[in-house]
């Protein structure tokens, strides 16, 4: 998603909260749905929870329009709201379903099956090396890197979404990139 | 953007950067993800900085490798989901309005059906689920009495009127003929009433009894959904029948418990005293099956036959009549199951030691949470409450 476009979503959001334009909210819903969905997929395999959480946050927006305020970065705001809702739903599941199925609420950068099949692509050595290096990181660090490099969030945005300091974002990303680069270099030489 | 100027600008900026620095550079990242520049910007960059070829292409590959495939939902699906959301929102706004009009509709429908002269019990049973939160007596006129102030007494007379005596008020209803009344008892509640022939009925949680205010004709007949304990008054001239969705029960003067829960497909009859017989609804020419005291008949899942068992803890089975559940060396999971059924509330258990046995009486309070917290105190377990669900753990 391009930044220029992202700013225009903030205006749509204001149209909704100030003038009650449901059309504006519907555009936001339709355009961000996949982003939230994919972010959810990094947290859990349970698609029901992923979808319910999206419905729940937008249902909340519809209910309490007058209590909502303007935002600087709508995508970040949505992601943060969604993240909280997702954890809430997952916690509910974990409480009442004793099977292990739903206990994997940890963030995994390369989660789904299809992402691990890196067939005959020429750069598969680099890709599999990156996946290996990332999968060895703690889940919170994986999430930071994901927000930075797959979603394109700035350090201050990430620090707000994940409730961490900007410095620790910097540190985590710097170290992770150094590790990935070293690992890839070793792989290429082999 | 694909100008010479832009290209010169990035060449100037990137010429001193190594792989890591390129990856961390916001402009470089945006060129790779095609947010700025042209498709061939990277190529131009490498051409202009041949000495940095390896570093630039490695940074490029790593940034590419950090992109993950995305699931795309179809536009139709998303639109449909959005519409569902909007509809749900609209309907919740309209809910109170709608609920009021549905109630009126329900009353009209009930009045319509009940005012037909040839009403039979089958005509009445068609109507809806037990959805009231209070014990409710529905008269043939559609009038509803909410019985939420205990204690009260309801006694029917042979002329078709009934006498109500509550905490503060007493009244006698008008006499009626050829109609049916319904008593509805929601989950977690109990009620009792005296029928016009002197038969006493205790209704357990999640039940409905349909009965005529006065028994006319050659026999006495009531319809039951849920669980009830009957003490049937003797009348050799007029046999007493209890109908359920699975079977018809004939009474020859006696005390017995009937369970007819559709939800759990639990159709069981236990006889305490006297003599009763059962006939499945499913088979037209089915024989009567007789039950002796201390026996129980469990309807098969297809409701065509019965399994007869001896019962030794019969009193425990209908202890709910006196307002408690009684357990004799029962496992905690079984006890929880009973409570969960009684209050129609999901209760999960996470307990390592399932050998925990419980013997004693559990008072059936109005609030399920009070029952659970009492039990937890005894068994030294803890519980969590969430959204009207409970989880019991150690």
Interface residues (C-beta under 8 A of the other chain):
Chain A: X2 X3 X22 X26 X29 X30 X33 X34 X37 X38 X41 X51 X54 X55 X58 X59 X62 X63 X92 X95 X96 X97 X98 X109 X110 X112 X114 X115 X123 X126 X127 X130 X131 X145 X146 X149 X150 X152 X173 X174 X177 X178 X180 X181 X184 X185
Chain B: X19 X20 X23 X24 X29 X30 X33 X35 X58 X61 X62 X63 X64 X65 X66 X67 X68 X69 X70 X71 X72 X73 X75 X78 X79 X81 X82 X84 X85 X86 X88 X89 X346 X348 X350 X384 X386 X387 X389 X391
